[in-house]
Amino acid sequence: MRIIVIGAGVVGLSAALALQAEGHDVTVLDREGPAAGASAGNAGAFAFSDILPLASPGILRKAPRWLMDPLGPLSIPPAYAPRIAPWMFRFWRACAPGRVAASTAAQTALMDLSKAELEPFLQRSGTAPMLRRDGNLQLYETEAEFRAAKPGWDLRANHGIPFRHMTAEEMAELQPGLSPRFIRGTFTPDWYSIADPRLYTLALAERLVSQGGRIRRADIAALQIGARIGVDGQMADRVVIAAGAHSRRLAALAGDRVPLETERGYNTTLPPDAVDLRCQLTFGGHGFVISRLSTGIRVGGAVELGGLDRAPDFRRSDAMLAKAARFLPALRTDGGTRWMGFRPSLPDSLPVIGRARASGQVLYAFGHGHLGLTQSAGTARLIADLVAGRTPAIDPTPFSAQRF
């Protein structure tokens, strides 16, 4: 079967390799080429313990305070506010307890599948040496902040996710040099990461090509939907739309109006010797993380709901870096490289995975928000199942584009 995958990020390339492994002839099309978007600049984490959706009452409680700071964890440029208002209304509705419970169940199923599929996928793609198991430490500045996080940890405990709450003294043994402002923490030992997300994504692209696949640059303007699907002058038996934040327009061509928005994320990558980092650090109250990559120390996160066209505001990167230096005083902040990228996000925090309205020959794999790397192997498995006509490994109904 001839298959075209639109999108050369980590999700698109993972799906392409899974389809190629089943004997299909695969071509990947992308506007800029492999690893040009969020797959290059993310924090490098496989966050399988993050089973709670971003759309939740906890975020609603934090959002007003965050929005007061234009360089804080969450911002909406005033000029973009009217455009994103319908998305925000959907997000608010998704924070209702019943909807959060349903989203958590779906997210958990996809996380479990993704974790089970990851290491076999890494072995098949020749990228297993890039996997790390350093763990993650979430930090809290007050007992109230720690208590507010406890219901989420209880849910993880019920699901069998291992973690350990820590005192300041225990955290100092795990990660020396933390500011004394952090009085509690929670360590997740099974937190995986990749040596460098850009190098990993490029390695997937190289593997695909070495096995006979093709990667070409193309900006798709139309889909011809019939007995076969026409894309960029080529005909295919199946098309997979995995174009990240640029997938909304392509989904519309296939008959689905999907409320996809972009969370503009920022980071600064410092030299590898910027600090002695023992594990990934998450500053949840400030919306950013510090990650140790093979290529440097990455300080990044935050959410700017500002669309695809607005110029980057790198003051956001600088603000996070300044905070990181206060929170980890030994951090050397010179010599860094700033970056901004687009996270493709749906208001209920779940991706779109499944068939298009206009044709079952068009499939979707986009909208993973902060979890594209984390859920890439599981998404690839679901796409391969759907193309093969097998019963999917998990129920894909919660991820259908038609849920909107």
C-alpha positions in Angstrom: 0.0 0.0 0.0 1.3 3.5 -0.8 1.0 5.9 2.1 1.8 9.6 2.4 2.4 11.0 5.9 2.1 14.8 6.1 4.5 16.0 8.8 8.1 15.2 9.6 8.0 15.8 13.3 8.4 13.0 15.9 4.7 11.9 15.6 4.7 11.8 11.8 8.0 10.0 11.5 7.1 7.5 14.2 3.9 6.7 12.3 5.8 6.5 9.0 8.3 4.0 10.5 5.5 1.9 12.1 3.8 1.8 8.7 7.0 1.0 6.8 7.7 -1.9 9.3 4.4 -3.4 8.0 5.6 -3.4 4.4 4.0 -0.2 3.2 5.6 2.2 0.7 5.9 5.5 2.7 6.6 9.1 1.7 6.7 11.9 4.2 5.9 15.4 3.1 6.8 18.5 5.3 6.8 22.2 4.8 10.4 22.5 6.2 11.8 19.1 6.6 12.5 16.8 9.6 12.6 18.1 13.1 11.9 21.7 12.1 9.2 22.4 14.7 8.3 21.5 18.3 10.0 18.1 17.9 13.4 19.9 17.9 12.9 22.2 20.9 10.9 20.3 23.5 12.2 19.3 26.9 13.1 15.7 25.7 10.9 14.0 28.3 8.7 10.9 28.0 6.2 12.1 30.6 4.2 8.9 31.0 3.2 9.8 34.6 1.4 12.9 33.3 -2.0 11.2 33.1 -3.9 14.3 34.2 -5.2 16.6 31.4 -4.1 20.2 31.3 -7.7 21.2 31.1 -8.6 20.8 34.8 -9.9 22.7 37.8 -6.4 23.1 39.1 -5.3 25.1 36.0 -8.5 27.2 36.3 -7.4 28.2 39.8 -3.9 29.2 38.7 -4.8 30.9 35.4 -6.0 34.3 36.7 -2.8 34.8 38.7 -0.6 33.6 35.8 -2.4 35.9 33.4 -1.6 38.9 35.5 2.1 38.5 34.6 2.7 39.2 30.9 5.9 37.1 31.1 4.6 34.5 33.4 3.6 30.8 32.8 0.5 31.7 30.8 -0.2 34.7 28.6 -2.6 35.8 25.9 -1.6 38.8 23.7 -4.5 41.2 23.9 -4.8 41.4 20.1 -5.2 37.6 19.9 -7.8 37.3 22.8 -10.9 37.6 20.6 -9.7 35.0 18.2 -8.9 32.4 20.9 -12.0 33.1 23.0 -14.0 30.2 21.5 -11.1 27.8 22.2 -10.9 29.1 25.8 -14.6 28.5 26.3 -14.2 24.9 25.1 -11.2 24.6 27.5 -13.3 25.9 30.4 -16.1 23.4 29.6 -13.5 20.6 29.5 -12.5 21.4 33.1 -15.9 20.1 34.4 -15.3 17.1 36.7 -17.0 14.6 34.5 -15.1 15.6 31.5 -11.9 15.7 33.4 -12.5 12.1 34.5 -13.2 11.0 30.9 -10.1 12.8 29.6 -8.0 11.3 32.4 -9.1 7.8 31.5 -8.4 8.3 27.8 -5.0 10.0 28.5 -4.0 7.1 30.9 -4.8 4.5 28.2 -2.7 6.3 25.6 0.1 6.8 28.1 0.1 3.1 29.0 0.2 2.1 25.3 2.9 4.6 24.5 5.1 3.4 27.4 4.6 -0.3 26.3 5.4 0.6 22.7 8.4 2.9 23.3 11.3 0.5 23.9 10.4 -1.9 21.1 10.1 1.1 18.8 13.5 2.4 19.8 15.0 -1.0 19.2 13.5 -1.3 15.7 14.6 2.2 14.8 18.1 1.9 16.1 17.7 4.7 18.6 17.6 2.7 21.9 21.0 4.1 23.1 19.4 7.6 23.2 17.0 6.6 26.0 17.7 7.9 29.6 16.1 7.1 32.9 17.2 10.0 35.1 13.8 10.7 36.8 12.0 13.9 37.4 11.7 16.1 40.5 8.7 18.3 40.9 9.4 21.2 43.4 7.0 23.0 45.8 7.6 26.3 47.6 4.9 26.0 50.2 3.0 23.3 52.1 -0.2 24.7 50.5 1.2 24.1 47.0 2.3 20.6 47.9 -1.1 19.8 49.4 -2.8 21.1 46.2 -0.8 18.7 44.1 -1.6 15.7 46.3 -4.9 14.6 44.6 -3.0 14.2 41.4 -0.4 12.1 43.1 -3.2 10.0 44.6 -4.6 9.3 41.1 -1.1 8.3 39.9 -0.7 6.0 43.0 -4.0 4.3 42.2 -2.7 3.7 38.7 0.6 2.1 40.0 2.9 5.0 39.0 5.8 5.0 41.5 6.9 8.2 43.1 8.4 9.4 46.4 7.6 12.6 48.3 10.7 14.3 49.6 11.8 16.8 52.3 14.2 19.6 51.5 17.1 17.5 52.9 16.2 14.5 50.7 16.0 16.8 47.7 19.4 18.2 48.4 20.9 14.7 48.3 19.2 14.0 44.9 20.0 17.4 43.4 22.5 19.6 45.2 22.3 23.3 44.9 18.6 23.9 45.0 17.3 27.2 46.5 16.1 26.8 50.0 12.8 28.3 48.9 11.7 24.8 47.8 10.6 23.0 51.0 9.0 19.9 49.4 9.3 17.8 46.3 8.1 14.6 44.6 10.5 12.4 42.7 9.3 10.1 39.8 12.0 7.6 39.2 10.5 6.0 36.1 10.5 9.3 34.2 12.3 8.7 30.8 13.9 11.2 28.6 15.8 11.2 25.2 19.3 12.4 24.8 18.3 15.2 22.5 14.8 15.5 20.8 16.1 17.0 17.6 18.8 14.4 17.1 16.3 11.7 17.9 13.8 13.0 15.3 16.6 13.3 12.7 17.7 9.7 13.5 14.1 8.5 12.8 14.2 10.4 9.5 17.5 8.8 8.5 16.2 5.3 9.5 13.1 5.8 7.3 15.2 6.8 4.2 17.8 4.1 4.8 14.9 1.6 4.6 13.6 2.9 1.3 11.2 5.7 2.5 11.2 9.2 1.1 11.1 12.6 2.7 10.2 15.7 0.6 9.5 19.3 1.2 6.0 20.4 0.2 3.4 22.9 1.4 0.1 21.1 0.9 -2.6 23.3 -0.5 -5.3 20.7 -1.4 -6.3 17.1 -1.1 -8.1 15.2 -3.9 -10.3 12.7 -2.2 -11.6 9.9 -4.3 -10.9 6.2 -4.7 -7.3 7.2 -3.9 -6.1 10.4 -2.3 -4.2 13.0 -4.2 -1.5 15.0 -2.4 1.0 17.4 -4.0 0.6 15.7 -7.4 1.0 12.2 -5.9 -1.6 9.5 -5.4 -1.8 7.4 -2.3 -3.9 4.6 -0.8 -3.8 6.3 2.6 -2.8 9.7 3.9 -1.9 10.5 7.5 -2.1 14.1 8.6 0.5 14.6 11.4 1.5 18.2 10.7 1.4 19.4 14.3 0.1 23.0 14.8 -0.4 23.3 11.0 -2.9 20.4 10.9 -6.1 22.4 11.3 -6.2 23.6 7.7 -5.4 20.2 6.4 -8.2 18.6 8.6 -10.6 21.1 7.1 -9.7 19.9 3.6 -10.7 16.4 4.8 -14.1 17.5 6.2 -13.4 18.2 9.9 -13.5 21.5 11.7 -11.1 20.8 14.6 -10.5 23.5 17.3 -6.7 23.2 17.1 -4.7 26.1 18.6 -1.0 26.5 19.2 0.7 26.9 22.6 3.8 28.9 21.8 6.6 27.4 24.0 9.9 29.1 24.7 13.3 27.9 25.9 17.0 28.6 26.3 19.5 25.9 25.8 22.7 26.5 27.7 26.1 24.7 27.3 26.3 21.2 28.8 28.4 22.4 31.7 26.1 25.2 32.8 25.2 23.2 35.9 25.5 19.7 37.4 21.9 18.6 36.7 21.1 15.1 38.1 17.5 14.8 36.9 14.8 16.9 35.2 13.4 19.6 37.5 9.8 20.8 37.2 8.8 24.1 38.7 5.1 23.6 38.4 4.1 26.8 40.1 6.1 28.7 37.5 5.3 26.6 34.4 8.8 25.5 33.3 11.3 22.8 33.5 15.1 22.3 33.4 16.3 19.3 31.4 19.7 17.8 30.9 20.3 16.9 27.2 23.4 15.5 25.5 23.7 18.9 23.8 23.1 21.2 26.7 20.9 22.3 29.7 17.5 23.3 28.5 15.3 25.8 30.4 11.9 26.0 29.0 8.1 25.8 29.1 5.4 28.3 29.6 2.3 28.8 27.4 1.7 31.8 25.1 -1.7 31.5 23.3 -0.8 33.7 20.4 -1.3 31.8 17.2 1.1 30.9 14.4 1.9 34.3 12.9 2.9 36.6 15.8 6.6 37.2 16.1 8.4 35.5 19.0 8.7 37.4 22.3 12.0 36.2 23.6 11.6 38.2 26.8 9.6 35.1 27.9 12.8 32.9 27.5 14.8 35.5 29.4 12.3 35.6 32.2 12.4 31.8 32.7 16.2 31.8 32.6 16.3 34.5 35.3 14.0 32.5 37.5 16.1 29.3 36.9 19.2 31.2 38.1 17.4 32.1 41.3 16.0 28.6 41.8 19.3 26.8 41.0 22.0 29.4 42.0 25.0 27.5 40.5 23.4 27.8 37.0 25.6 29.7 34.6 23.3 31.6 32.2 25.7 32.8 29.5 26.2 31.2 26.1 22.6 30.1 25.6 20.5 29.8 22.5 16.8 30.9 22.6 14.0 29.1 20.7 10.2 29.4 20.2 8.0 26.6 18.8 4.4 25.7 18.3 2.7 23.0 20.4 -0.5 21.8 18.7 -3.2 21.8 21.4 -6.9 20.8 21.7 -9.1 22.3 24.4 -9.7 19.0 26.1 -6.0 18.1 26.2 -6.4 15.0 24.1 -4.9 14.5 20.6 -6.8 13.8 17.4 -6.1 10.2 16.3 -8.4 8.4 13.9 -10.2 8.7 10.5 -11.4 11.8 8.7 -15.0 12.6 8.1 -14.7 12.8 4.4 -12.8 9.6 3.8 -11.6 6.6 5.9 -8.5 6.7 3.8 -7.4 9.9 5.5 -6.1 9.5 9.1 -5.2 12.0 11.7 -2.3 12.0 14.2 -2.0 15.5 15.7 -2.8 17.8 18.6 -0.7 16.2 21.3 0.1 19.5 23.1 3.1 19.1 25.5 3.1 15.3 24.9 4.0 14.7 21.3 7.3 12.9 22.1 5.7 11.1 25.0 2.8 9.7 23.0 4.6 9.2 19.6 5.1 5.5 19.8 1.6 4.8 21.0 0.1 7.0 18.3 2.2 5.2 15.7 0.8 1.9 16.9 -2.8 3.1 16.6 -2.2 4.5 13.1 -0.7 1.2 12.0 -3.7 -0.7 13.5 -6.2 1.5 11.7 -4.4 1.2 8.4 -4.2 -2.6 8.7 -7.9 -2.9 9.7 -7.0 -4.5 13.0 -8.8 -3.8 16.3 -6.9 -0.9 17.7 -4.7 -1.6 20.8 -6.9 0.9 22.7 -10.3 2.4 22.0 -9.6 5.4 19.7 -13.1 6.9 20.2 -12.0 9.5 22.7 -9.5 10.8 20.2 -11.9 11.1 17.2 -11.9 14.4 15.3 -15.7 14.1 15.3 -15.9 14.5 19.1 -16.0 18.3 18.4 
